């Protein structure tokens, strides 16, 4: 490899731009969390998931050739911002404004999200293509952002429950429980509609409960729990 061949345009593909949009959404979610604009932060984390879902699809459509693993690395590094650091800062920002909660616990759980996220993504990169399974090993990392965001937006948010949920999901991310890839087309379509209802200025709220957010949260928890039961 020559110095000339390391020019960035030799590496970047359209799918990588989408990965960067994922990262940018996660970074903006962090900024809005710090500024206590938590509704916007939650929506940005969900938007990051949409970009993360799209980058692999685009890479396949354009027949991305990635012998050096540039795309895999940029995807993982973007994911740790959007699905590791962003939900951790989001959780801390949500609960740090709530009196009576022991702050060191909040910090430790937030840190646990980041640590487990890094471990989850590193293991994925190491074992990718080396084990005979199409399943995810451990709960997929975007799931923690989706759970944290949809739970907050649902209108049912409780800081104590959020801490417990974050701890459980973080630990399951680094487990070796197999999670099948999500390929239920009708359920995917419904989830996409619910996500659109959340990110668009359309309020479907009954008695203070955001219906699309609750349904999205239930889908996530079902996927999380059903595979634990099978295990």
Biotite code that builds the C-alpha atoms (Angstrom):
import biotite.structure as struc

atoms = struc.array([
    struc.Atom([0.000, 0.000, 0.000], chain_id="A", res_id=1, res_name="UNK", atom_name="CA", element="C"),
    struc.Atom([1.349, 3.423, -0.990], chain_id="A", res_id=2, res_name="UNK", atom_name="CA", element="C"),
    struc.Atom([0.738, 6.785, 0.665], chain_id="A", res_id=3, res_name="UNK", atom_name="CA", element="C"),
    struc.Atom([-1.222, 7.862, -2.421], chain_id="A", res_id=4, res_name="UNK", atom_name="CA", element="C"),
    struc.Atom([-3.612, 4.923, -1.994], chain_id="A", res_id=5, res_name="UNK", atom_name="CA", element="C"),
    struc.Atom([-4.587, 6.134, 1.488], chain_id="A", res_id=6, res_name="UNK", atom_name="CA", element="C"),
    struc.Atom([-6.457, 9.124, 0.063], chain_id="A", res_id=7, res_name="UNK", atom_name="CA", element="C"),
    struc.Atom([-9.869, 9.228, 1.767], chain_id="A", res_id=8, res_name="UNK", atom_name="CA", element="C"),
    struc.Atom([-11.748, 9.014, -1.531], chain_id="A", res_id=9, res_name="UNK", atom_name="CA", element="C"),
    struc.Atom([-10.173, 5.583, -2.015], chain_id="A", res_id=10, res_name="UNK", atom_name="CA", element="C"),
    struc.Atom([-12.027, 4.356, 1.055], chain_id="A", res_id=11, res_name="UNK", atom_name="CA", element="C"),
    struc.Atom([-15.321, 6.226, 1.324], chain_id="A", res_id=12, res_name="UNK", atom_name="CA", element="C"),
    struc.Atom([-18.457, 4.805, -0.271], chain_id="A", res_id=13, res_name="UNK", atom_name="CA", element="C"),
    struc.Atom([-22.092, 5.889, -0.120], chain_id="A", res_id=14, res_name="UNK", atom_name="CA", element="C"),
    struc.Atom([-22.796, 3.395, 2.653], chain_id="A", res_id=15, res_name="UNK", atom_name="CA", element="C"),
    struc.Atom([-20.036, 4.997, 4.747], chain_id="A", res_id=16, res_name="UNK", atom_name="CA", element="C"),
    struc.Atom([-21.669, 8.413, 4.354], chain_id="A", res_id=17, res_name="UNK", atom_name="CA", element="C"),
    struc.Atom([-24.849, 6.879, 5.772], chain_id="A", res_id=18, res_name="UNK", atom_name="CA", element="C"),
    struc.Atom([-22.817, 5.454, 8.680], chain_id="A", res_id=19, res_name="UNK", atom_name="CA", element="C"),
    struc.Atom([-21.501, 8.966, 9.319], chain_id="A", res_id=20, res_name="UNK", atom_name="CA", element="C"),
    struc.Atom([-25.074, 10.276, 9.325], chain_id="A", res_id=21, res_name="UNK", atom_name="CA", element="C"),
    struc.Atom([-25.795, 7.654, 11.974], chain_id="A", res_id=22, res_name="UNK", atom_name="CA", element="C"),
    struc.Atom([-22.840, 8.969, 14.000], chain_id="A", res_id=23, res_name="UNK", atom_name="CA", element="C"),
    struc.Atom([-23.879, 12.604, 13.450], chain_id="A", res_id=24, res_name="UNK", atom_name="CA", element="C"),
    struc.Atom([-27.389, 11.835, 14.738], chain_id="A", res_id=25, res_name="UNK", atom_name="CA", element="C"),
    struc.Atom([-25.898, 10.184, 17.808], chain_id="A", res_id=26, res_name="UNK", atom_name="CA", element="C"),
    struc.Atom([-23.575, 13.116, 18.428], chain_id="A", res_id=27, res_name="UNK", atom_name="CA", element="C"),
    struc.Atom([-26.444, 15.600, 18.143], chain_id="A", res_id=28, res_name="UNK", atom_name="CA", element="C"),
    struc.Atom([-28.457, 13.418, 20.543], chain_id="A", res_id=29, res_name="UNK", atom_name="CA", element="C"),
    struc.Atom([-25.615, 13.815, 23.047], chain_id="A", res_id=30, res_name="UNK", atom_name="CA", element="C"),
    struc.Atom([-25.612, 17.603, 22.633], chain_id="A", res_id=31, res_name="UNK", atom_name="CA", element="C"),
    struc.Atom([-29.386, 17.841, 23.051], chain_id="A", res_id=32, res_name="UNK", atom_name="CA", element="C"),
    struc.Atom([-29.249, 15.520, 26.083], chain_id="A", res_id=33, res_name="UNK", atom_name="CA", element="C"),
    struc.Atom([-26.675, 17.757, 27.733], chain_id="A", res_id=34, res_name="UNK", atom_name="CA", element="C"),
    struc.Atom([-28.906, 20.760, 26.996], chain_id="A", res_id=35, res_name="UNK", atom_name="CA", element="C"),
    struc.Atom([-31.906, 18.938, 28.514], chain_id="A", res_id=36, res_name="UNK", atom_name="CA", element="C"),
    struc.Atom([-33.765, 18.826, 25.183], chain_id="A", res_id=37, res_name="UNK", atom_name="CA", element="C"),
    struc.Atom([-34.576, 15.210, 25.888], chain_id="A", res_id=38, res_name="UNK", atom_name="CA", element="C"),
    struc.Atom([-37.476, 14.698, 23.476], chain_id="A", res_id=39, res_name="UNK", atom_name="CA", element="C"),
    struc.Atom([-35.297, 15.841, 20.584], chain_id="A", res_id=40, res_name="UNK", atom_name="CA", element="C"),
    struc.Atom([-32.402, 13.707, 21.836], chain_id="A", res_id=41, res_name="UNK", atom_name="CA", element="C"),
    struc.Atom([-34.642, 10.620, 21.944], chain_id="A", res_id=42, res_name="UNK", atom_name="CA", element="C"),
    struc.Atom([-35.864, 11.237, 18.401], chain_id="A", res_id=43, res_name="UNK", atom_name="CA", element="C"),
    struc.Atom([-32.282, 11.717, 17.166], chain_id="A", res_id=44, res_name="UNK", atom_name="CA", element="C"),
    struc.Atom([-31.280, 8.354, 18.648], chain_id="A", res_id=45, res_name="UNK", atom_name="CA", element="C"),
    struc.Atom([-34.147, 6.750, 16.749], chain_id="A", res_id=46, res_name="UNK", atom_name="CA", element="C"),
    struc.Atom([-33.055, 8.520, 13.548], chain_id="A", res_id=47, res_name="UNK", atom_name="CA", element="C"),
    struc.Atom([-29.538, 7.145, 14.118], chain_id="A", res_id=48, res_name="UNK", atom_name="CA", element="C"),
    struc.Atom([-31.038, 3.637, 14.166], chain_id="A", res_id=49, res_name="UNK", atom_name="CA", element="C"),
    struc.Atom([-32.697, 4.301, 10.821], chain_id="A", res_id=50, res_name="UNK", atom_name="CA", element="C"),
    struc.Atom([-29.366, 5.315, 9.278], chain_id="A", res_id=51, res_name="UNK", atom_name="CA", element="C"),
    struc.Atom([-27.671, 2.292, 10.854], chain_id="A", res_id=52, res_name="UNK", atom_name="CA", element="C"),
    struc.Atom([-30.301, 0.014, 9.329], chain_id="A", res_id=53, res_name="UNK", atom_name="CA", element="C"),
    struc.Atom([-29.803, 1.603, 5.910], chain_id="A", res_id=54, res_name="UNK", atom_name="CA", element="C"),
    struc.Atom([-26.003, 1.521, 5.562], chain_id="A", res_id=55, res_name="UNK", atom_name="CA", element="C"),
    struc.Atom([-25.716, -2.264, 5.212], chain_id="A", res_id=56, res_name="UNK", atom_name="CA", element="C"),
    struc.Atom([-28.604, -2.374, 2.741], chain_id="A", res_id=57, res_name="UNK", atom_name="CA", element="C"),
    struc.Atom([-26.976, 0.362, 0.634], chain_id="A", res_id=58, res_name="UNK", atom_name="CA", element="C"),
    struc.Atom([-23.605, -1.412, 0.753], chain_id="A", res_id=59, res_name="UNK", atom_name="CA", element="C"),
    struc.Atom([-25.217, -4.549, -0.658], chain_id="A", res_id=60, res_name="UNK", atom_name="CA", element="C"),
    struc.Atom([-27.110, -2.630, -3.334], chain_id="A", res_id=61, res_name="UNK", atom_name="CA", element="C"),
    struc.Atom([-23.972, -0.863, -4.602], chain_id="A", res_id=62, res_name="UNK", atom_name="CA", element="C"),
    struc.Atom([-21.956, -4.088, -4.283], chain_id="A", res_id=63, res_name="UNK", atom_name="CA", element="C"),
    struc.Atom([-19.471, -2.420, -1.940], chain_id="A", res_id=64, res_name="UNK", atom_name="CA", element="C"),
    struc.Atom([-15.993, -3.949, -2.159], chain_id="A", res_id=65, res_name="UNK", atom_name="CA", element="C"),
    struc.Atom([-14.368, -3.575, 1.255], chain_id="A", res_id=66, res_name="UNK", atom_name="CA", element="C"),
    struc.Atom([-11.358, -5.873, 1.435], chain_id="A", res_id=67, res_name="UNK", atom_name="CA", element="C"),
    struc.Atom([-9.636, -3.701, 4.064], chain_id="A", res_id=68, res_name="UNK", atom_name="CA", element="C"),
    struc.Atom([-12.685, -3.509, 6.334], chain_id="A", res_id=69, res_name="UNK", atom_name="CA", element="C"),
    struc.Atom([-13.032, 0.275, 6.206], chain_id="A", res_id=70, res_name="UNK", atom_name="CA", element="C"),
    struc.Atom([-16.827, 0.071, 6.090], chain_id="A", res_id=71, res_name="UNK", atom_name="CA", element="C"),
    struc.Atom([-17.001, -2.377, 9.006], chain_id="A", res_id=72, res_name="UNK", atom_name="CA", element="C"),
    struc.Atom([-14.791, -0.132, 11.126], chain_id="A", res_id=73, res_name="UNK", atom_name="CA", element="C"),
    struc.Atom([-16.597, 3.109, 10.341], chain_id="A", res_id=74, res_name="UNK", atom_name="CA", element="C"),
    struc.Atom([-19.908, 1.384, 11.092], chain_id="A", res_id=75, res_name="UNK", atom_name="CA", element="C"),
    struc.Atom([-18.686, 0.146, 14.486], chain_id="A", res_id=76, res_name="UNK", atom_name="CA", element="C"),
    struc.Atom([-17.126, 3.470, 15.445], chain_id="A", res_id=77, res_name="UNK", atom_name="CA", element="C"),
    struc.Atom([-20.328, 5.276, 14.483], chain_id="A", res_id=78, res_name="UNK", atom_name="CA", element="C"),
    struc.Atom([-22.380, 2.759, 16.465], chain_id="A", res_id=79, res_name="UNK", atom_name="CA", element="C"),
    struc.Atom([-20.430, 3.329, 19.669], chain_id="A", res_id=80, res_name="UNK", atom_name="CA", element="C"),
    struc.Atom([-21.223, 7.036, 19.457], chain_id="A", res_id=81, res_name="UNK", atom_name="CA", element="C"),
    struc.Atom([-24.925, 6.564, 18.663], chain_id="A", res_id=82, res_name="UNK", atom_name="CA", element="C"),
    struc.Atom([-25.705, 3.415, 20.651], chain_id="A", res_id=83, res_name="UNK", atom_name="CA", element="C"),
    struc.Atom([-23.065, 3.541, 23.381], chain_id="A", res_id=84, res_name="UNK", atom_name="CA", element="C"),
    struc.Atom([-22.249, 7.105, 24.361], chain_id="A", res_id=85, res_name="UNK", atom_name="CA", element="C"),
    struc.Atom([-25.560, 8.700, 23.262], chain_id="A", res_id=86, res_name="UNK", atom_name="CA", element="C"),
    struc.Atom([-27.891, 6.478, 25.356], chain_id="A", res_id=87, res_name="UNK", atom_name="CA", element="C"),
    struc.Atom([-25.471, 6.705, 28.293], chain_id="A", res_id=88, res_name="UNK", atom_name="CA", element="C"),
    struc.Atom([-25.476, 10.515, 28.273], chain_id="A", res_id=89, res_name="UNK", atom_name="CA", element="C"),
    struc.Atom([-29.226, 10.482, 27.619], chain_id="A", res_id=90, res_name="UNK", atom_name="CA", element="C"),
    struc.Atom([-29.865, 8.273, 30.650], chain_id="A", res_id=91, res_name="UNK", atom_name="CA", element="C"),
    struc.Atom([-27.607, 10.385, 32.849], chain_id="A", res_id=92, res_name="UNK", atom_name="CA", element="C"),
    struc.Atom([-29.244, 13.617, 31.673], chain_id="A", res_id=93, res_name="UNK", atom_name="CA", element="C"),
    struc.Atom([-32.755, 12.245, 32.287], chain_id="A", res_id=94, res_name="UNK", atom_name="CA", element="C"),
    struc.Atom([-32.069, 10.991, 35.776], chain_id="A", res_id=95, res_name="UNK", atom_name="CA", element="C"),
    struc.Atom([-29.603, 13.646, 36.907], chain_id="A", res_id=96, res_name="UNK", atom_name="CA", element="C"),
    struc.Atom([-32.514, 16.086, 37.076], chain_id="A", res_id=97, res_name="UNK", atom_name="CA", element="C"),
    struc.Atom([-34.505, 13.760, 39.320], chain_id="A", res_id=98, res_name="UNK", atom_name="CA", element="C"),
    struc.Atom([-33.947, 14.376, 43.057], chain_id="A", res_id=99, res_name="UNK", atom_name="CA", element="C"),
    struc.Atom([-33.320, 11.521, 45.443], chain_id="A", res_id=100, res_name="UNK", atom_name="CA", element="C"),
    struc.Atom([-31.409, 9.125, 43.223], chain_id="A", res_id=101, res_name="UNK", atom_name="CA", element="C"),
    struc.Atom([-27.916, 8.248, 44.324], chain_id="A", res_id=102, res_name="UNK", atom_name="CA", element="C"),
    struc.Atom([-25.801, 9.922, 41.636], chain_id="A", res_id=103, res_name="UNK", atom_name="CA", element="C"),
    struc.Atom([-22.924, 7.442, 41.668], chain_id="A", res_id=104, res_name="UNK", atom_name="CA", element="C"),
    struc.Atom([-25.337, 4.664, 40.628], chain_id="A", res_id=105, res_name="UNK", atom_name="CA", element="C"),
    struc.Atom([-26.512, 6.750, 37.682], chain_id="A", res_id=106, res_name="UNK", atom_name="CA", element="C"),
    struc.Atom([-22.908, 7.367, 36.612], chain_id="A", res_id=107, res_name="UNK", atom_name="CA", element="C"),
    struc.Atom([-21.995, 3.684, 36.930], chain_id="A", res_id=108, res_name="UNK", atom_name="CA", element="C"),
    struc.Atom([-24.997, 2.474, 34.931], chain_id="A", res_id=109, res_name="UNK", atom_name="CA", element="C"),
    struc.Atom([-24.278, 5.070, 32.231], chain_id="A", res_id=110, res_name="UNK", atom_name="CA", element="C"),
    struc.Atom([-20.666, 3.898, 32.137], chain_id="A", res_id=111, res_name="UNK", atom_name="CA", element="C"),
    struc.Atom([-21.852, 0.283, 31.951], chain_id="A", res_id=112, res_name="UNK", atom_name="CA", element="C"),
    struc.Atom([-23.768, 1.097, 28.750], chain_id="A", res_id=113, res_name="UNK", atom_name="CA", element="C"),
    struc.Atom([-20.597, 2.445, 27.118], chain_id="A", res_id=114, res_name="UNK", atom_name="CA", element="C"),
    struc.Atom([-18.337, -0.382, 28.327], chain_id="A", res_id=115, res_name="UNK", atom_name="CA", element="C"),
    struc.Atom([-20.752, -3.115, 27.247], chain_id="A", res_id=116, res_name="UNK", atom_name="CA", element="C"),
    struc.Atom([-21.291, -1.333, 23.926], chain_id="A", res_id=117, res_name="UNK", atom_name="CA", element="C"),
    struc.Atom([-17.544, -1.274, 23.218], chain_id="A", res_id=118, res_name="UNK", atom_name="CA", element="C"),
    struc.Atom([-17.203, -4.936, 24.225], chain_id="A", res_id=119, res_name="UNK", atom_name="CA", element="C"),
    struc.Atom([-20.221, -5.926, 22.117], chain_id="A", res_id=120, res_name="UNK", atom_name="CA", element="C"),
    struc.Atom([-18.960, -4.199, 18.972], chain_id="A", res_id=121, res_name="UNK", atom_name="CA", element="C"),
    struc.Atom([-15.365, -5.373, 19.404], chain_id="A", res_id=122, res_name="UNK", atom_name="CA", element="C"),
    struc.Atom([-16.469, -8.985, 19.802], chain_id="A", res_id=123, res_name="UNK", atom_name="CA", element="C"),
    struc.Atom([-18.707, -8.649, 16.748], chain_id="A", res_id=124, res_name="UNK", atom_name="CA", element="C"),
    struc.Atom([-15.785, -7.448, 14.616], chain_id="A", res_id=125, res_name="UNK", atom_name="CA", element="C"),
    struc.Atom([-13.551, -10.239, 15.895], chain_id="A", res_id=126, res_name="UNK", atom_name="CA", element="C"),
    struc.Atom([-15.992, -13.113, 15.316], chain_id="A", res_id=127, res_name="UNK", atom_name="CA", element="C"),
    struc.Atom([-17.678, -11.836, 12.134], chain_id="A", res_id=128, res_name="UNK", atom_name="CA", element="C"),
    struc.Atom([-17.377, -14.496, 9.449], chain_id="A", res_id=129, res_name="UNK", atom_name="CA", element="C"),
    struc.Atom([-15.658, -16.919, 11.838], chain_id="A", res_id=130, res_name="UNK", atom_name="CA", element="C"),
    struc.Atom([-18.646, -18.652, 13.428], chain_id="A", res_id=131, res_name="UNK", atom_name="CA", element="C"),
    struc.Atom([-21.361, -20.686, 11.782], chain_id="A", res_id=132, res_name="UNK", atom_name="CA", element="C"),
    struc.Atom([-24.431, -18.587, 12.527], chain_id="A", res_id=133, res_name="UNK", atom_name="CA", element="C"),
    struc.Atom([-26.412, -15.781, 10.946], chain_id="A", res_id=134, res_name="UNK", atom_name="CA", element="C"),
    struc.Atom([-27.767, -14.719, 14.335], chain_id="A", res_id=135, res_name="UNK", atom_name="CA", element="C"),
    struc.Atom([-26.554, -11.855, 16.503], chain_id="A", res_id=136, res_name="UNK", atom_name="CA", element="C"),
    struc.Atom([-24.515, -12.976, 19.490], chain_id="A", res_id=137, res_name="UNK", atom_name="CA", element="C"),
    struc.Atom([-25.868, -10.914, 22.337], chain_id="A", res_id=138, res_name="UNK", atom_name="CA", element="C"),
    struc.Atom([-28.614, -8.313, 22.096], chain_id="A", res_id=139, res_name="UNK", atom_name="CA", element="C"),
    struc.Atom([-27.966, -5.962, 19.136], chain_id="A", res_id=140, res_name="UNK", atom_name="CA", element="C"),
    struc.Atom([-26.504, -2.665, 20.336], chain_id="A", res_id=141, res_name="UNK", atom_name="CA", element="C"),
    struc.Atom([-29.019, -0.330, 18.603], chain_id="A", res_id=142, res_name="UNK", atom_name="CA", element="C"),
    struc.Atom([-31.670, -1.938, 20.808], chain_id="A", res_id=143, res_name="UNK", atom_name="CA", element="C"),
    struc.Atom([-30.571, -0.088, 23.929], chain_id="A", res_id=144, res_name="UNK", atom_name="CA", element="C"),
    struc.Atom([-31.003, 3.282, 22.216], chain_id="A", res_id=145, res_name="UNK", atom_name="CA", element="C"),
    struc.Atom([-34.420, 2.267, 20.919], chain_id="A", res_id=146, res_name="UNK", atom_name="CA", element="C"),
    struc.Atom([-35.527, 1.045, 24.348], chain_id="A", res_id=147, res_name="UNK", atom_name="CA", element="C"),
    struc.Atom([-34.235, 4.137, 26.176], chain_id="A", res_id=148, res_name="UNK", atom_name="CA", element="C"),
    struc.Atom([-35.710, 6.540, 23.607], chain_id="A", res_id=149, res_name="UNK", atom_name="CA", element="C"),
    struc.Atom([-39.120, 4.882, 23.213], chain_id="A", res_id=150, res_name="UNK", atom_name="CA", element="C"),
    struc.Atom([-39.469, 4.433, 26.978], chain_id="A", res_id=151, res_name="UNK", atom_name="CA", element="C"),
    struc.Atom([-38.779, 8.122, 27.578], chain_id="A", res_id=152, res_name="UNK", atom_name="CA", element="C"),
    struc.Atom([-41.182, 9.230, 24.844], chain_id="A", res_id=153, res_name="UNK", atom_name="CA", element="C"),
    struc.Atom([-43.897, 6.803, 25.987], chain_id="A", res_id=154, res_name="UNK", atom_name="CA", element="C"),
    struc.Atom([-45.161, 8.961, 28.831], chain_id="A", res_id=155, res_name="UNK", atom_name="CA", element="C"),
    struc.Atom([-44.575, 6.068, 31.249], chain_id="A", res_id=156, res_name="UNK", atom_name="CA", element="C"),
    struc.Atom([-40.988, 6.981, 32.097], chain_id="A", res_id=157, res_name="UNK", atom_name="CA", element="C"),
    struc.Atom([-39.718, 6.118, 35.564], chain_id="A", res_id=158, res_name="UNK", atom_name="CA", element="C"),
    struc.Atom([-36.037, 6.765, 36.387], chain_id="A", res_id=159, res_name="UNK", atom_name="CA", element="C"),
    struc.Atom([-35.680, 3.693, 38.611], chain_id="A", res_id=160, res_name="UNK", atom_name="CA", element="C"),
    struc.Atom([-37.116, 1.409, 35.939], chain_id="A", res_id=161, res_name="UNK", atom_name="CA", element="C"),
    struc.Atom([-34.867, 3.094, 33.343], chain_id="A", res_id=162, res_name="UNK", atom_name="CA", element="C"),
    struc.Atom([-31.773, 2.286, 35.425], chain_id="A", res_id=163, res_name="UNK", atom_name="CA", element="C"),
    struc.Atom([-32.820, -1.358, 35.805], chain_id="A", res_id=164, res_name="UNK", atom_name="CA", element="C"),
    struc.Atom([-33.664, -1.677, 32.099], chain_id="A", res_id=165, res_name="UNK", atom_name="CA", element="C"),
    struc.Atom([-30.351, -0.115, 31.052], chain_id="A", res_id=166, res_name="UNK", atom_name="CA", element="C"),
    struc.Atom([-28.403, -2.484, 33.323], chain_id="A", res_id=167, res_name="UNK", atom_name="CA", element="C"),
    struc.Atom([-30.203, -5.607, 32.090], chain_id="A", res_id=168, res_name="UNK", atom_name="CA", element="C"),
    struc.Atom([-29.964, -4.699, 28.409], chain_id="A", res_id=169, res_name="UNK", atom_name="CA", element="C"),
    struc.Atom([-26.274, -3.760, 28.702], chain_id="A", res_id=170, res_name="UNK", atom_name="CA", element="C"),
    struc.Atom([-25.404, -7.126, 30.246], chain_id="A", res_id=171, res_name="UNK", atom_name="CA", element="C"),
    struc.Atom([-27.449, -9.065, 27.687], chain_id="A", res_id=172, res_name="UNK", atom_name="CA", element="C"),
    struc.Atom([-25.563, -7.229, 24.913], chain_id="A", res_id=173, res_name="UNK", atom_name="CA", element="C"),
    struc.Atom([-22.338, -8.946, 25.991], chain_id="A", res_id=174, res_name="UNK", atom_name="CA", element="C"),
    struc.Atom([-23.939, -12.342, 26.635], chain_id="A", res_id=175, res_name="UNK", atom_name="CA", element="C"),
    struc.Atom([-23.660, -15.185, 24.128], chain_id="A", res_id=176, res_name="UNK", atom_name="CA", element="C"),
    struc.Atom([-27.443, -15.489, 23.776], chain_id="A", res_id=177, res_name="UNK", atom_name="CA", element="C"),
    struc.Atom([-28.361, -15.762, 20.108], chain_id="A", res_id=178, res_name="UNK", atom_name="CA", element="C"),
    struc.Atom([-30.751, -13.182, 18.696], chain_id="A", res_id=179, res_name="UNK", atom_name="CA", element="C"),
    struc.Atom([-32.099, -13.975, 15.226], chain_id="A", res_id=180, res_name="UNK", atom_name="CA", element="C"),
    struc.Atom([-31.877, -11.219, 12.658], chain_id="A", res_id=181, res_name="UNK", atom_name="CA", element="C"),
    struc.Atom([-35.105, -9.291, 12.470], chain_id="A", res_id=182, res_name="UNK", atom_name="CA", element="C"),
    struc.Atom([-36.711, -10.417, 9.202], chain_id="A", res_id=183, res_name="UNK", atom_name="CA", element="C"),
    struc.Atom([-40.438, -10.354, 9.959], chain_id="A", res_id=184, res_name="UNK", atom_name="CA", element="C"),
    struc.Atom([-41.522, -8.080, 7.100], chain_id="A", res_id=185, res_name="UNK", atom_name="CA", element="C"),
    struc.Atom([-44.980, -7.119, 8.466], chain_id="A", res_id=186, res_name="UNK", atom_name="CA", element="C"),
    struc.Atom([-43.483, -6.327, 11.892], chain_id="A", res_id=187, res_name="UNK", atom_name="CA", element="C"),
    struc.Atom([-40.668, -4.333, 10.288], chain_id="A", res_id=188, res_name="UNK", atom_name="CA", element="C"),
    struc.Atom([-43.235, -2.361, 8.289], chain_id="A", res_id=189, res_name="UNK", atom_name="CA", element="C"),
    struc.Atom([-45.289, -1.644, 11.421], chain_id="A", res_id=190, res_name="UNK", atom_name="CA", element="C"),
    struc.Atom([-42.136, -0.598, 13.299], chain_id="A", res_id=191, res_name="UNK", atom_name="CA", element="C"),
    struc.Atom([-41.194, 1.789, 10.494], chain_id="A", res_id=192, res_name="UNK", atom_name="CA", element="C"),
    struc.Atom([-44.652, 3.357, 10.615], chain_id="A", res_id=193, res_name="UNK", atom_name="CA", element="C"),
    struc.Atom([-44.387, 3.765, 14.397], chain_id="A", res_id=194, res_name="UNK", atom_name="CA", element="C"),
    struc.Atom([-40.953, 5.365, 14.042], chain_id="A", res_id=195, res_name="UNK", atom_name="CA", element="C"),
    struc.Atom([-42.289, 7.795, 11.445], chain_id="A", res_id=196, res_name="UNK", atom_name="CA", element="C"),
    struc.Atom([-45.169, 8.688, 13.747], chain_id="A", res_id=197, res_name="UNK", atom_name="CA", element="C"),
    struc.Atom([-42.640, 9.441, 16.475], chain_id="A", res_id=198, res_name="UNK", atom_name="CA", element="C"),
    struc.Atom([-40.226, 11.581, 14.462], chain_id="A", res_id=199, res_name="UNK", atom_name="CA", element="C"),
    struc.Atom([-42.916, 13.482, 12.554], chain_id="A", res_id=200, res_name="UNK", atom_name="CA", element="C"),
    struc.Atom([-44.951, 16.164, 14.341], chain_id="A", res_id=201, res_name="UNK", atom_name="CA", element="C"),
    struc.Atom([-47.913, 13.807, 14.747], chain_id="A", res_id=202, res_name="UNK", atom_name="CA", element="C"),
    struc.Atom([-49.150, 13.343, 18.295], chain_id="A", res_id=203, res_name="UNK", atom_name="CA", element="C"),
    struc.Atom([-51.082, 10.162, 19.014], chain_id="A", res_id=204, res_name="UNK", atom_name="CA", element="C"),
    struc.Atom([-51.436, 10.512, 22.765], chain_id="A", res_id=205, res_name="UNK", atom_name="CA", element="C"),
    struc.Atom([-54.193, 9.033, 24.917], chain_id="A", res_id=206, res_name="UNK", atom_name="CA", element="C"),
    struc.Atom([-54.337, 9.938, 28.608], chain_id="A", res_id=207, res_name="UNK", atom_name="CA", element="C"),
    struc.Atom([-50.760, 11.200, 28.431], chain_id="A", res_id=208, res_name="UNK", atom_name="CA", element="C"),
    struc.Atom([-49.471, 7.981, 26.847], chain_id="A", res_id=209, res_name="UNK", atom_name="CA", element="C"),
    struc.Atom([-47.705, 8.157, 23.485], chain_id="A", res_id=210, res_name="UNK", atom_name="CA", element="C"),
    struc.Atom([-49.167, 5.130, 21.686], chain_id="A", res_id=211, res_name="UNK", atom_name="CA", element="C"),
    struc.Atom([-46.494, 4.702, 18.925], chain_id="A", res_id=212, res_name="UNK", atom_name="CA", element="C"),
    struc.Atom([-43.718, 4.941, 21.532], chain_id="A", res_id=213, res_name="UNK", atom_name="CA", element="C"),
    struc.Atom([-45.382, 2.371, 23.801], chain_id="A", res_id=214, res_name="UNK", atom_name="CA", element="C"),
    struc.Atom([-45.902, -0.069, 20.912], chain_id="A", res_id=215, res_name="UNK", atom_name="CA", element="C"),
    struc.Atom([-42.294, 0.361, 19.781], chain_id="A", res_id=216, res_name="UNK", atom_name="CA", element="C"),
    struc.Atom([-41.092, -0.236, 23.333], chain_id="A", res_id=217, res_name="UNK", atom_name="CA", element="C"),
    struc.Atom([-43.208, -3.384, 23.606], chain_id="A", res_id=218, res_name="UNK", atom_name="CA", element="C"),
    struc.Atom([-41.821, -4.719, 20.308], chain_id="A", res_id=219, res_name="UNK", atom_name="CA", element="C"),
    struc.Atom([-38.270, -4.182, 21.591], chain_id="A", res_id=220, res_name="UNK", atom_name="CA", element="C"),
    struc.Atom([-38.967, -5.802, 24.950], chain_id="A", res_id=221, res_name="UNK", atom_name="CA", element="C"),
    struc.Atom([-40.670, -8.751, 23.270], chain_id="A", res_id=222, res_name="UNK", atom_name="CA", element="C"),
    struc.Atom([-37.597, -9.304, 21.060], chain_id="A", res_id=223, res_name="UNK", atom_name="CA", element="C"),
    struc.Atom([-35.349, -8.978, 24.115], chain_id="A", res_id=224, res_name="UNK", atom_name="CA", element="C"),
    struc.Atom([-37.324, -11.342, 26.348], chain_id="A", res_id=225, res_name="UNK", atom_name="CA", element="C"),
    struc.Atom([-38.531, -14.021, 23.916], chain_id="A", res_id=226, res_name="UNK", atom_name="CA", element="C"),
    struc.Atom([-34.963, -15.044, 23.110], chain_id="A", res_id=227, res_name="UNK", atom_name="CA", element="C"),
    struc.Atom([-34.059, -15.134, 26.796], chain_id="A", res_id=228, res_name="UNK", atom_name="CA", element="C"),
    struc.Atom([-36.914, -17.574, 27.333], chain_id="A", res_id=229, res_name="UNK", atom_name="CA", element="C"),
    struc.Atom([-35.780, -19.708, 24.395], chain_id="A", res_id=230, res_name="UNK", atom_name="CA", element="C"),
    struc.Atom([-32.282, -19.762, 25.880], chain_id="A", res_id=231, res_name="UNK", atom_name="CA", element="C"),
])
